[in-house]
Amino acid sequence: MLKNKNILLGITGSIAAYKAPLIIRELIKMENQVMAIMTPSALKFITKLTISNITKSRVFEDMFEEDNQTSGAWHIHLAHWCDAMLIAPCTATTISRLSTGLCDNALTTVAIALPKNKPLILAPAMDSDMWHNSITQNNVKKLIDFGVKIIPPEEGELSSGLSGDGRLAAIPNIIQSLDELLSFDSPKENSNSKKSKVMEVTLEQKDNTTSAMNIQQTIEKPIYSIDDAVEKDKWTTELEYTKLKESVQSEKKKSSLAGKKVLITAGPTQEKIDAVRFISNYSSGKMGFALAKVAASLGADVVLISGPVSLKTPSNVRRIDIISAKDMLDAVNTEYPNTDIFIFAAAVADFTPLSTFQGKIKKSNENYHLTLPLKQTDDILATIGLRKKNNQIVVGFALESNNELENARKKLKEKNCDFIVLNSANKPNSGFQGDMNTITILEKDGTLINFPTLTKEECALEIFKQIL
C-alpha cells in the first residue's frame, strides 16, 4: 500500500535528523511523493538544500515565508495534500507542542491542521532519560488518546555516550509501520490482519464514494503501553543502524563467526609521567566497541581489550580494561592462543616516559623547563603481525594526515597485516570522538575499497564483510 502516496515528512532538531534523507530515499524508491517540513532546530543538524535536492521540491520551515504565501493558507493545502504525515525524528519538544496544540512553528501548525482521515505518525528520538521522563510519557499518552500513532524508539548507544532506549527506530521498521498504517482498508480487515508494530489507538476509514464530509466516525481500539507494544510485537531491532539489521542476517547465512575467537583492541592508552599526569590521545573507543558489538551479533567469542573509556560493554563481550601500552600488549599476549581474528583499533601511545616521577612534579621557579625523556612503546600490531599463523587474520587501523594511502600500504606490508583500515584525519567525519567515520579498506592483495561516510557500526559491518 505504500506506493503512489503523498507523504509529508516532518524533521525536528535531533541528531538523528541526518537519517531523514535515508527515509526520504526509501519512500521515493517505493514511488511515493515526499515533501518536507523542518523546525528551526532541525536546520542545526541538516540543511534545507539537502532535503530539497532529495525530495525535488520546496522545503517548508518558516510559517510566514513570503514565497509560501502564493496560494493563501498554504499550511491547510499541504495538510490536505498528504495521505499521511510522518515526523521522524520527533523530539520531546515537538511531542510537548503537539500534545497541547501549540502551533508556534510551521511543522506543528500543519500537523494540527491535518484532516481527521490523515494519520499522524511520530517516531521519537531522544536520550533515554528524556524518553522515560514522566512528563514526556504523559504527553505521549495524550497524543495516543488523540489518535496519533507512535513508533517507539529503540535501544542502543545514544549520542550522549550512554546506552538505552531512545534511538530513532530503524528505517526499515519506520517504513514497515507506515506501510501497515496505510494498508487497512476497513476496521474488519484491521482486526483480522497481521498486527501493526505501532501503537494503534484509532483508525479512520476513508469512503472513496463520498466526499470528505462523509468520513466515517473514528473507530476506537485498545490502548497499549509502549512496553506492552514492544513486548507483544517483538520488533525492537538488535542493531539500530539503518540498513544493518537485514545485512547482518544475510551475513549470518553466508558466513558466520560462530565458534571463532575475535580479539579487538579499543580506546587510548595512558602513559604515566608522574602521580597525576600522563601522555594520551583523543580516542573515544567508539570504533572498537562498534566492532565488538557487530562481532558478537555474528556469533563470535569476543574479547575486547580497552583503554580508559566511558563506554558500556556490548552484550556477550568479554572486556579487559588496561591503562598503558605495556598493559595492552600483556593482555594481547595472554589472549593470543586460539584467537582467529585480531582487530587492532586502539590508539596506542607511540612513546612512554623513560622513567616515572614519584609523586607530583613541582615547578621550582617561573622559568622552570621540564625535559621529559621518552622511549618508544612496543608495537603491538607489528608483534602480532609477525607472529601470526596461517589461519589467523590480523586487521590494523591507520589514522593518517599526509600521504595517506602510501603510509597505509607501508603499514600493511611492514606489519604483515591482512587488512588495513585507513582513517583520514583531514576528513570532517573521520577519526576520533564522533559517531561517524569515513574509511578505506586496503587488502593484502592490493585491493582498495573506499566507503562513503557511515556510522561506526556500519563501518564495523563493512570490515567484517571483507574479513568473511
C-alpha positions as CSV (number, residue, x, y, z in Angstrom):
1,M,0.0,0.0,0.0
2,L,2.9,2.4,0.5
3,K,3.1,3.3,-3.2
4,N,1.9,6.4,-5.1
5,K,1.2,8.1,-1.8
6,N,1.8,11.7,-0.8
7,I,3.9,11.6,2.4
8,L,4.6,14.7,4.4
9,L,7.8,14.3,6.4
10,G,8.4,16.4,9.5
11,I,12.1,16.8,10.7
12,T,12.9,18.1,14.1
13,G,16.0,19.1,16.0
14,S,17.6,15.8,16.8
15,I,21.0,14.3,16.0
16,A,19.0,11.6,14.2
17,A,17.9,14.2,11.6
18,Y,20.8,13.0,9.5
19,K,18.7,9.9,8.8
20,A,15.9,11.9,7.2
21,P,17.4,11.7,3.7
22,L,17.6,7.9,4.1
23,I,13.9,7.8,5.0
24,I,13.1,10.1,2.0
25,R,15.1,7.9,-0.3
26,E,13.3,4.7,0.7
27,L,9.9,6.4,0.3
28,I,10.8,7.7,-3.1
29,K,12.2,4.3,-4.2
30,M,8.7,2.9,-3.4
31,E,7.3,5.5,-5.9
32,N,5.9,7.9,-3.3
33,Q,6.0,11.7,-3.5
34,V,7.6,13.3,-0.5
35,M,7.5,16.9,0.8
36,A,9.2,18.0,4.0
37,I,8.8,20.5,6.8
38,M,11.6,21.3,9.2
39,T,11.8,23.0,12.5
40,P,14.3,25.8,13.0
41,S,16.3,23.4,15.3
42,A,16.4,20.8,12.6
43,L,18.4,23.2,10.5
44,K,21.2,22.9,13.0
45,F,21.7,19.3,12.0
46,I,20.9,19.2,8.3
47,T,20.3,21.8,5.6
48,K,17.2,22.7,3.7
49,L,19.2,22.3,0.5
50,T,20.0,18.7,1.2
51,I,16.3,17.8,1.8
52,S,15.2,19.9,-1.2
53,N,17.6,18.1,-3.5
54,I,16.4,14.7,-2.4
55,T,12.6,15.5,-2.4
56,K,12.9,17.6,-5.6
57,S,10.5,20.1,-4.0
58,R,10.4,23.1,-1.7
59,V,11.1,22.6,1.9
60,F,8.9,24.5,4.4
61,E,10.4,25.9,7.6
62,D,9.2,29.5,8.2
63,M,5.4,29.8,8.7
64,F,5.4,33.3,7.3
65,E,8.0,33.0,4.5
66,E,6.8,35.1,1.6
67,D,7.4,32.5,-1.1
68,N,5.0,30.2,0.7
69,Q,2.1,32.7,0.6
70,T,1.4,32.4,-3.1
71,S,-1.6,30.1,-2.6
72,G,-3.2,31.6,0.5
73,A,-3.3,29.2,3.5
74,W,-0.5,27.0,2.3
75,H,-0.4,25.0,5.6
76,I,-4.1,24.0,5.0
77,H,-3.4,23.0,1.4
78,L,-0.3,21.0,2.4
79,A,-2.2,19.2,5.2
80,H,-4.9,18.2,2.7
81,W,-2.3,17.2,0.0
82,C,-0.8,14.4,2.0
83,D,-2.0,10.9,2.6
84,A,-0.1,10.7,5.9
85,M,2.3,12.9,7.9
86,L,5.4,11.3,9.5
87,I,7.6,13.2,11.9
88,A,10.9,11.4,12.1
89,P,12.9,12.2,14.2
90,C,10.4,13.7,16.7
91,T,11.9,15.4,19.7
92,A,10.5,15.7,23.2
93,T,9.9,19.4,22.4
94,T,7.7,18.7,19.4
95,I,5.9,16.0,21.3
96,S,5.1,18.6,24.0
97,R,3.9,21.1,21.5
98,L,1.6,18.7,19.7
99,S,0.1,17.4,23.0
100,T,-1.0,20.9,23.8
101,G,-1.8,22.0,20.3
102,L,0.9,24.7,20.3
103,C,1.2,26.0,16.7
104,D,4.3,28.2,17.0
105,N,6.2,26.8,14.0
106,A,5.3,25.6,10.6
107,L,5.6,21.9,11.4
108,T,3.2,21.8,14.4
109,T,0.8,24.1,12.6
110,V,0.5,21.7,9.6
111,A,0.3,18.7,12.0
112,I,-2.6,20.3,13.9
113,A,-4.3,21.2,10.6
114,L,-4.4,17.6,9.3
115,P,-7.9,16.4,8.5
116,K,-9.2,13.6,10.7
117,N,-8.7,11.0,7.9
118,K,-5.0,11.8,7.6
119,P,-2.9,9.8,10.0
120,L,-0.1,11.5,12.0
121,I,2.8,9.2,12.9
122,L,5.6,10.1,15.3
123,A,9.0,8.4,15.5
124,P,10.6,9.8,18.7
125,A,14.3,10.1,19.2
126,M,16.0,11.4,22.3
127,D,18.1,10.4,25.3
128,S,16.7,7.5,27.3
129,D,16.1,9.6,30.5
130,M,14.2,12.2,28.4
131,W,12.1,9.4,26.8
132,H,11.2,7.9,30.2
133,N,10.6,11.2,31.9
134,S,7.0,11.1,33.3
135,I,6.3,14.5,31.5
136,T,7.3,13.0,28.1
137,Q,5.3,9.8,28.8
138,N,2.3,11.8,29.8
139,N,2.5,13.8,26.6
140,V,2.8,10.6,24.6
141,K,-0.2,9.1,26.2
142,K,-2.2,12.2,25.4
143,L,-1.2,12.0,21.8
144,I,-2.2,8.4,21.7
145,D,-5.6,9.3,23.1
146,F,-5.9,11.9,20.3
147,G,-5.3,9.1,17.7
148,V,-1.7,9.8,17.0
149,K,0.4,6.8,16.1
150,I,3.8,6.2,17.8
151,I,6.7,4.2,16.5
152,P,8.6,3.5,19.7
153,P,12.3,4.4,19.9
154,E,14.8,1.5,20.0
155,E,17.6,0.6,22.4
156,G,21.2,1.2,21.7
157,E,24.1,3.6,22.2
158,L,22.9,7.2,22.4
159,S,24.7,10.4,21.3
160,S,25.3,11.2,24.9
161,G,27.6,8.2,25.1
162,L,25.1,6.4,27.3
163,S,23.0,3.4,26.2
164,G,19.3,2.7,26.4
165,D,16.1,3.1,24.6
166,G,15.7,6.4,22.8
167,R,17.3,5.9,19.4
168,L,15.2,6.6,16.4
169,A,13.6,3.4,15.2
170,A,15.5,1.6,12.4
171,I,14.4,2.9,8.9
172,P,13.0,-0.5,7.7
173,N,10.8,-0.5,10.8
174,I,9.6,3.0,10.2
175,I,8.8,2.2,6.5
176,Q,7.0,-1.0,7.5
177,S,5.0,0.7,10.2
178,L,3.9,3.4,7.8
179,D,3.0,0.8,5.2
180,E,0.9,-1.1,7.7
181,L,-0.9,2.1,8.8
182,L,-1.9,2.8,5.2
183,S,-2.8,-0.8,4.4
184,F,-6.0,-1.0,6.5
185,D,-9.0,-0.8,4.1
186,S,-11.6,-1.4,6.8
187,P,-12.0,-2.0,10.5
188,K,-12.8,-5.6,9.9
189,E,-9.7,-6.2,7.9
190,N,-7.7,-4.4,10.5
191,S,-8.8,-6.8,13.3
192,N,-8.1,-9.9,11.3
193,S,-4.8,-8.9,9.6
194,K,-1.3,-9.0,10.9
195,K,-1.0,-6.7,13.9
196,S,0.9,-3.5,13.3
197,K,4.1,-2.7,15.0
198,V,3.0,0.7,16.1
199,M,0.7,1.6,19.0
200,E,-2.7,2.0,17.4
201,V,-5.5,3.9,19.2
202,T,-7.9,4.9,16.4
203,L,-8.3,4.1,12.8
204,E,-10.1,6.3,10.2
205,Q,-11.7,4.7,7.1
206,K,-11.9,6.9,4.1
207,D,-15.1,6.4,2.0
208,N,-14.0,6.8,-1.6
209,T,-17.6,7.0,-2.9
210,T,-18.5,10.1,-0.9
211,S,-17.0,13.5,-0.2
212,A,-14.6,14.3,2.7
213,M,-17.6,15.4,4.7
214,N,-18.8,11.8,4.9
215,I,-15.7,10.4,6.5
216,Q,-16.7,7.7,9.0
217,Q,-16.6,8.2,12.7
218,T,-13.4,7.2,14.5
219,I,-13.2,3.6,15.5
220,E,-11.6,3.2,18.9
221,K,-9.1,0.5,19.5
222,P,-7.5,-0.8,22.8
223,I,-4.7,1.4,24.0
224,Y,-1.4,-0.4,24.6
225,S,1.5,1.0,26.6
226,I,4.8,1.3,24.9
227,D,6.3,-1.6,26.8
228,D,3.3,-3.8,26.0
229,A,3.6,-3.0,22.3
230,V,7.3,-3.6,22.2
231,E,7.0,-6.9,24.1
232,K,3.9,-8.1,22.1
233,D,5.2,-7.4,18.7
234,K,8.9,-8.2,19.4
235,W,10.1,-5.7,16.9
236,T,12.9,-3.9,18.8
237,T,16.0,-4.2,16.5
238,E,19.1,-6.0,17.6
239,L,21.2,-3.3,16.0
240,E,20.0,0.3,15.4
241,Y,21.8,1.5,12.4
242,T,19.8,1.9,9.4
243,K,20.4,-0.9,7.0
244,L,22.4,-3.1,9.3
245,K,19.7,-5.4,10.6
246,E,18.9,-7.1,7.2
247,S,22.6,-7.1,6.2
248,V,23.6,-8.8,9.5
249,Q,21.0,-11.5,8.9
250,S,22.3,-12.2,5.4
251,E,25.9,-12.3,6.6
252,K,24.9,-14.8,9.2
253,K,23.6,-17.1,6.5
254,K,26.6,-16.6,4.2
255,S,29.5,-16.9,6.7
256,S,29.0,-16.9,10.4
257,L,31.6,-16.1,13.1
258,A,30.2,-18.8,15.3
259,G,33.0,-20.7,17.0
260,K,35.5,-18.0,16.1
261,K,37.5,-16.1,18.7
262,V,37.8,-12.4,17.8
263,L,40.2,-10.1,19.8
264,I,39.6,-6.4,19.5
265,T,41.6,-3.5,21.0
266,A,39.9,-0.1,21.6
267,G,40.4,3.3,23.1
268,P,43.5,5.2,24.1
269,T,46.4,4.2,26.3
270,Q,47.7,6.3,29.1
271,E,51.5,6.6,29.7
272,K,52.2,7.8,33.3
273,I,54.5,10.8,33.8
274,D,54.0,11.3,37.5
275,A,51.3,10.7,40.1
276,V,48.8,13.0,38.4
277,R,49.9,13.3,34.7
278,F,50.1,11.1,31.7
279,I,50.5,11.0,27.9
280,S,47.5,10.0,25.9
281,N,45.3,10.9,22.9
282,Y,41.7,11.7,22.0
283,S,40.5,8.2,21.1
284,S,36.9,7.6,22.4
285,G,37.0,3.8,21.8
286,K,33.7,4.0,19.8
287,M,35.1,2.3,16.7
288,G,36.5,-0.7,18.7
289,F,33.3,-1.1,20.7
290,A,31.2,-1.0,17.5
291,L,33.4,-3.8,16.1
292,A,32.9,-5.8,19.3
293,K,29.2,-5.3,19.1
294,V,28.9,-6.5,15.5
295,A,31.3,-9.4,16.0
296,A,29.2,-10.6,19.0
297,S,26.0,-10.3,17.0
298,L,27.6,-12.5,14.3
299,G,28.1,-15.2,16.9
300,A,31.8,-14.7,17.7
301,D,33.6,-15.3,21.0
302,V,34.7,-11.7,21.5
303,V,37.4,-10.4,23.8
304,L,37.6,-6.5,23.9
305,I,40.8,-5.1,25.4
306,S,40.1,-1.4,26.1
307,G,42.0,1.6,27.3
308,P,40.3,4.1,29.7
309,V,36.9,5.0,28.1
310,S,33.4,5.6,29.5
311,L,31.5,3.2,27.1
312,K,29.2,0.4,28.1
313,T,30.4,-3.1,27.3
314,P,28.4,-4.6,24.4
315,S,26.3,-7.7,25.1
316,N,28.1,-11.0,25.0
317,V,31.5,-9.4,25.0
318,R,34.3,-10.2,27.5
319,R,36.1,-6.9,28.4
320,I,39.6,-6.5,29.7
321,D,40.4,-3.0,30.9
322,I,44.0,-1.8,30.7
323,I,45.9,1.5,31.2
324,S,49.2,1.6,29.4
325,A,50.6,0.2,26.1
326,K,52.5,-2.4,28.1
327,D,49.3,-3.5,29.8
328,M,47.6,-3.8,26.4
329,L,50.5,-5.9,25.0
330,D,50.5,-8.2,28.0
331,A,46.7,-8.7,27.7
332,V,47.0,-9.4,23.9
333,N,49.8,-11.9,24.5
334,T,47.6,-13.7,27.2
335,E,44.7,-13.9,24.7
336,Y,46.8,-14.8,21.7
337,P,46.4,-18.6,21.8
338,N,43.3,-19.8,19.9
339,T,42.5,-16.3,18.6
340,D,41.2,-16.4,15.0
341,I,40.8,-12.7,14.2
342,F,42.8,-9.8,15.6
343,I,41.5,-6.3,15.1
344,F,43.7,-3.5,16.4
345,A,41.5,-0.4,16.6
346,A,43.1,1.1,19.7
347,A,45.1,4.3,19.5
348,V,48.2,3.1,21.4
349,A,50.7,5.7,22.5
350,D,53.9,5.6,20.4
351,F,56.0,6.9,23.3
352,T,56.2,6.5,27.0
353,P,58.3,8.3,29.6
354,L,61.8,6.7,30.1
355,S,61.1,6.8,33.8
356,T,58.1,7.8,36.0
357,F,58.5,10.5,38.6
358,Q,57.4,9.7,42.1
359,G,54.7,12.0,43.4
360,K,53.8,15.2,41.5
361,I,56.4,17.2,39.6
362,K,56.6,20.7,41.1
363,K,57.7,23.9,39.3
364,S,60.8,25.3,41.0
365,N,60.5,28.8,39.5
366,E,58.7,30.7,36.8
367,N,61.3,29.9,34.2
368,Y,61.3,26.2,35.0
369,H,61.6,23.9,31.9
370,L,60.9,20.3,32.1
371,T,62.9,17.8,30.0
372,L,61.0,14.6,29.6
373,P,62.9,11.7,28.1
374,L,60.7,9.3,26.1
375,K,61.2,5.9,24.7
376,Q,59.2,4.0,22.1
377,T,56.5,1.7,23.2
378,D,56.3,-1.9,21.9
379,D,54.5,-2.1,18.6
380,I,51.6,-4.4,19.3
381,L,50.3,-4.6,15.8
382,A,53.8,-5.5,14.4
383,T,54.4,-8.0,17.2
384,I,51.2,-10.0,16.4
385,G,51.6,-9.5,12.7
386,L,54.9,-11.2,12.6
387,R,53.8,-14.0,15.0
388,K,50.5,-14.8,13.3
389,K,49.8,-18.2,12.0
390,N,48.4,-19.0,8.5
391,N,44.9,-19.5,9.9
392,Q,44.9,-16.2,11.8
393,I,43.8,-12.8,10.4
394,V,45.2,-9.5,11.5
395,V,43.5,-6.2,10.9
396,G,45.2,-2.9,11.7
397,F,44.0,0.7,11.7
398,A,45.9,3.7,10.3
399,L,44.9,7.3,11.1
400,E,46.9,9.4,8.6
401,S,47.1,13.1,7.7
402,N,49.7,13.1,5.0
403,N,50.5,10.7,2.2
404,E,47.6,8.6,3.5
405,L,47.5,5.7,1.0
406,E,51.2,5.5,0.8
407,N,51.6,5.3,4.6
408,A,48.7,2.8,4.9
409,R,50.2,0.5,2.3
410,K,53.6,0.7,4.0
411,K,51.9,-0.3,7.3
412,L,50.1,-3.1,5.7
413,K,53.3,-4.6,4.4
414,E,55.7,-3.9,7.2
415,K,53.4,-5.2,9.9
416,N,52.3,-8.3,8.0
417,C,48.6,-7.4,8.2
418,D,45.8,-8.9,6.1
419,F,43.8,-5.7,6.1
420,I,44.4,-2.1,7.0
421,V,41.5,0.3,7.7
422,L,42.5,3.8,6.8
423,N,41.0,6.8,8.5
424,S,41.8,10.3,7.2
425,A,42.5,12.9,9.8
426,N,41.7,15.5,7.1
427,K,38.1,14.4,6.6
428,P,35.3,16.0,8.7
429,N,33.5,12.7,9.5
430,S,36.5,10.6,10.3
431,G,38.7,9.7,13.3
432,F,38.3,10.2,17.0
433,Q,35.2,11.1,19.1
434,G,32.4,11.2,16.6
435,D,29.7,8.6,15.8
436,M,30.5,8.7,12.0
437,N,33.6,7.5,10.1
438,T,34.9,7.6,6.6
439,I,37.1,4.6,5.9
440,T,39.1,2.9,3.2
441,I,40.0,-0.8,3.4
442,L,43.3,-2.0,2.0
443,E,43.7,-5.7,1.4
444,K,46.9,-7.7,1.3
445,D,46.4,-8.4,-2.5
446,G,46.4,-4.7,-3.3
447,T,42.6,-4.3,-3.4
448,L,41.4,-0.9,-2.3
449,I,37.8,-0.3,-1.2
450,N,36.5,3.2,-0.5
451,F,33.4,3.8,1.5
452,P,31.1,6.9,2.0
453,T,30.7,8.4,5.4
454,L,28.9,5.8,7.6
455,T,28.1,5.3,11.2
456,K,30.9,3.5,13.1
457,E,28.5,0.5,13.4
458,E,28.0,0.4,9.7
459,C,31.8,0.7,9.2
460,A,32.2,-2.3,11.5
461,L,29.9,-4.4,9.4
462,E,31.7,-3.5,6.2
463,I,35.0,-4.5,7.8
464,F,33.6,-7.9,8.8
465,K,32.2,-8.4,5.3
466,Q,35.7,-8.1,3.9
467,I,37.1,-10.5,6.6
468,L,34.4,-13.1,5.9
